[in-house]
Amino acid sequence: MAIRDTTIEELRAENEDLRLRLEEAEEALQAIRSGEVDALVVSAPDGARVYTLEGAEHPYRMLVESINEGAATLASDGTILYCNSSLATLLQVPLEKLIGSNFTSRAAAPDVTTVAAILERCRKEQCRAEVRLVTSGGHYVPVLFSCRGLGMEKDGLSAVITDLSEKKRADEIVASGELTGSIIEQAGQVILVCDANGKIIRASQLAHELYEKNLLGERFDEVCVLRMGDSRSIFSILDPLQGRTIRNEEVMLEGKTSPERHFVLNAGTLTDRQGKVIGCIVTLTDITYRKRAEQAVLKSEARFRSLFEGALDGIFLTSTGGRMLAANPAACEIFMMPEEELCELGRGGIVDEDDPAVIELLEERRRTGKTRGELTFKRKDGTRFPADVTSVIVGGEEPHAFVIFRDITDRKLAENSLLVAKDELEREVAMRTDELAQTLARLEEEMVARINAVEALREKERMLIHQGRQAALGEMIGNIAHQWRQPLNVLGLIIQKMPLAYRKGLFTEVFLDESVTNAMRMINHMSVTIDDFRNFFRLDRDKTAFKISQAVDNALRLIEGSFESRQIDIAIDYGEDPVICGYPNEYAQVVLNILNNAKDTFEARKIESPRIVIAAYATGEASVLTVRDNAGGIPDNIMPKIFDPYFTTKGPQGTGIGLFMAKNIMEKNMNGSISVRNTGDGAEFRIEAGTVHGC
């Protein structure tokens, strides 16, 4: 790269010198025109010459010819009457053709108006302006056009044309230098300019930011450690300084605290006009993100290749027109031919073109970019097989498509088998349906018969319940008779005693009051007995919390007269007296049935010291009541039957429904249970029910 050998400051000085020389020339010409100068001393290659100006036209012309600026004498309309060779050389027009032409015609089209205005104004005063003249080759030449009138006695104009090309170039060079510095500083790349000794003399802003310091004056090799390519060798600034150009070399910058970064390095030599090395320029283009993207692409390609090669389904990579680009091993195995042969056959060689689904799937893929369906493929040997096909178009400069397929021959066979099985199943279902209808008809008949039987059983159960109630009522009447017998005897004695006392004179007011009080006490006792029996047979409508002692005492009051007359001893231990949830009257009826059965067993077996022990306690979430007697127990052969309906050991006098009803009450109404076992000298009934938490 060639570089000028003059500095910007020198060019500026040269430009200023040209301007001063131009002003001196104009002042000299003005002095000549005004007659203030008699002679001129002009330096020439062969020595100084003296020109006399007093009326000597020839010496004046020699002076004009010797100056570097273009000079001309113009008519008032701009016609060139005379010009020197410098102007002819500037315009690249022969002198003889230039004289007689109009000066305005030599101006560039955009500056014609400016030149004409100067020619008009310069008759009154000196005028100057920068304009462009056109050479014979059509090139624009920037000049300073200075013009003034020749005087009152002469109708003409004097013009000096100074070539500004060098000045413009100097200005451009200065501006270019400043622009270059600005460009380097603001460049979007890392740019480093070094002198011949490898010191950094210019650097872009990105370069300072990259190394986090001001690099100017630093030696390149000391601050910029760049590893080149795979060789990992260090780039040296000596390479471009020794004339070796480096282009598009990948390098890596290893940061101390930041991740490594990748760049493309370009380095070239800077020379002056004589070819001498004056420095070099290094540019670094950051490709870190591109390298990371490339690595990601490589990983992605590796994953894709792994999936492509290892997939169990066949995969084709094709053009949208059907040309086969690649086939994975599974596809080659399915078609039983190598990849090259598959690619040569293309879509037309492996797809059954008679399959109507081909056109439909291709149209759907063209419209939506993807499709899925079933196609019929054909192998090299002519065999055909069905396949489940999925195809997706992948965009890009050259769109292509992935075709993923799976041989579904086995699935089709299975589907056909399923269809056959389905038909057979439908026939079997039809047969079974007929059989089921017949079975349902029979079941309906049996159901009617069973319903009738259930109704009969319910009627029988109602009869049993009625009989049970009748039996219970009979027992209750007997119990009432037992309860009332003693009060009635007492009343009878009171009544019989009253006439005897009257006849013996003992019928006093005191005697009468005592007799009435005793009689009323017996009558109240009999009334309470009636209330107890009436409350016992009243139905409980809602579950309620009650103590076990409450229900047991109610049952005992109904039979206490009967038990006392038979001298049956009853021992009671309520313990903590658990509270349970249920129907107290029904619970008392269960206890009453057990007590009556014990009383009957005592009489039947003639037990000498009959005794019943009643105990209550709580266990966990349940309450337990046990009723134990000493009547000898229940024989093992009848133990499992005692809760069955109609089972009795009392002969015609028994109904066989007492314990059956007790079991139903505990299980259905009280959410509890009742059981029995033999003890040492009798039987023990166990009644369990939920505690108050059940309410």
Order of alpha helices (4+ residues) and beta strands (2+ residues): beta-alpha-beta-beta-alpha-beta-beta-alpha-alpha-alpha-beta-beta-beta-alpha-beta-beta-alpha-alpha-beta-beta-alpha-beta-beta-beta-alpha-beta-beta-alpha-alpha-alpha-beta-beta-beta-alpha-alpha-beta-alpha-beta-beta-alpha-beta-beta-alpha-beta-beta
